[in-house]
Amino acid sequence: MKKTVYSLVLSEDVVAEIDRLAYHKGTNRSNMINQILAEYVSYVTPEKRMRDIFGRLEALLDGRDSFHVQLTQSDSLFSLRSALDFKYNPTVRYSVELYRTPSPEGALGELRVALRTQNSTLLLYLMQFYKLWNRVEENFFGAPVHCRLEDGGKYLRQLRLHAIVKGADADSAGSETLGELIAAYIRTFDAALKAYFYHLSDPAAAVAEVERIYRSYLAASTLVL
């Protein structure tokens, strides 16, 4: 959304209250005024859309299934962590970055998964899981998944909305629906990751469980990411 500079004459008391509110919301004066005016005229700004999506994410995930939301200083970024049952209980961090507008290819944003560790064995298992997850997604979903692996146990995947049932309308999905779909994907990914590590001693069982979890995810909704 294009922004333009305008000159406004405002009461000092009003500006003081706007500044106070902006500080509380973690934003600046211009953004706060923009949000207030947008809400008054019932216009959904990209920032409000992202806040609504993240609000739904937080409501669905925080404090559940070992997820804990982390504070961020950006309207476009949402982060949460989850403990992995491995030596020293390492923490997996999930970060969702939403784009102000979808990319030309239809991407809404991206999911980043990272694990802070120097344990080479853990990193090896993690990279093996990422490759398995990508293979399972592409095999069962039937389309390329736009993702990449990075050094240090990092995984990045674009979030694109797909209808998997004929007649499902992906274009009309609102903020609440998008929040629910992102939450479902993260919950599925995390469950598959933990199941894989639980079955490390039995590779065949690990693959079978990851496949079962992903099939259940596909069967639960007409829209997926």
ChimeraX attribute file (.defattr): number of C-alpha atoms within 10 A of each C-alpha:
attribute: neighborCount
match mode: 1-to-1
recipient: residues
	/A:1	7
	/A:2	3
	/A:3	6
	/A:4	5
	/A:5	6
	/A:6	5
	/A:7	5
	/A:8	6
	/A:9	5
	/A:10	8
	/A:11	8
	/A:12	9
	/A:13	9
	/A:14	10
	/A:15	13
	/A:16	12
	/A:17	12
	/A:18	18
	/A:19	18
	/A:20	15
	/A:21	16
	/A:22	17
	/A:23	13
	/A:24	10
	/A:25	11
	/A:26	13
	/A:27	15
	/A:28	15
	/A:29	17
	/A:30	13
	/A:31	12
	/A:32	19
	/A:33	16
	/A:34	14
	/A:35	16
	/A:36	13
	/A:37	12
	/A:38	14
	/A:39	13
	/A:40	9
	/A:41	8
	/A:42	9
	/A:43	11
	/A:44	13
	/A:45	15
	/A:46	16
	/A:47	18
	/A:48	17
	/A:49	19
	/A:50	23
	/A:51	19
	/A:52	18
	/A:53	23
	/A:54	26
	/A:55	15
	/A:56	19
	/A:57	23
	/A:58	22
	/A:59	14
	/A:60	16
	/A:61	19
	/A:62	15
	/A:63	12
	/A:64	12
	/A:65	12
	/A:66	12
	/A:67	20
	/A:68	17
	/A:69	19
	/A:70	14
	/A:71	10
	/A:72	12
	/A:73	10
	/A:74	12
	/A:75	18
	/A:76	19
	/A:77	19
	/A:78	24
	/A:79	19
	/A:80	19
	/A:81	19
	/A:82	19
	/A:83	18
	/A:84	18
	/A:85	13
	/A:86	12
	/A:87	8
	/A:88	8
	/A:89	10
	/A:90	16
	/A:91	16
	/A:92	19
	/A:93	20
	/A:94	22
	/A:95	20
	/A:96	22
	/A:97	19
	/A:98	24
	/A:99	16
	/A:100	16
	/A:101	12
	/A:102	13
	/A:103	11
	/A:104	7
	/A:105	7
	/A:106	13
	/A:107	18
	/A:108	19
	/A:109	19
	/A:110	19
	/A:111	21
	/A:112	18
	/A:113	22
	/A:114	19
	/A:115	20
	/A:116	13
	/A:117	13
	/A:118	10
	/A:119	11
	/A:120	11
	/A:121	8
	/A:122	17
	/A:123	18
	/A:124	12
	/A:125	14
	/A:126	21
	/A:127	18
	/A:128	12
	/A:129	20
	/A:130	21
	/A:131	14
	/A:132	16
	/A:133	20
	/A:134	16
	/A:135	15
	/A:136	18
	/A:137	18
	/A:138	13
	/A:139	12
	/A:140	12
	/A:141	16
	/A:142	9
	/A:143	9
	/A:144	11
	/A:145	16
	/A:146	14
	/A:147	15
	/A:148	14
	/A:149	15
	/A:150	10
	/A:151	9
	/A:152	17
	/A:153	20
	/A:154	18
	/A:155	20
	/A:156	19
	/A:157	18
	/A:158	20
	/A:159	23
	/A:160	18
	/A:161	18
	/A:162	16
	/A:163	15
	/A:164	17
	/A:165	12
	/A:166	7
	/A:167	8
	/A:168	14
	/A:169	13
	/A:170	17
	/A:171	9
	/A:172	8
	/A:173	14
	/A:174	12
	/A:175	18
	/A:176	15
	/A:177	15
	/A:178	24
	/A:179	22
	/A:180	19
	/A:181	20
	/A:182	21
	/A:183	20
	/A:184	20
	/A:185	18
	/A:186	19
	/A:187	18
	/A:188	17
	/A:189	19
	/A:190	21
	/A:191	16
	/A:192	22
	/A:193	20
	/A:194	17
	/A:195	19
	/A:196	25
	/A:197	19
	/A:198	15
	/A:199	15
	/A:200	13
	/A:201	10
	/A:202	11
	/A:203	12
	/A:204	10
	/A:205	15
	/A:206	22
	/A:207	19
	/A:208	13
	/A:209	18
	/A:210	22
	/A:211	20
	/A:212	13
	/A:213	15
	/A:214	20
	/A:215	15
	/A:216	11
	/A:217	16
	/A:218	18
	/A:219	12
	/A:220	10
	/A:221	14
	/A:222	15
	/A:223	19
	/A:224	22
	/A:225	18
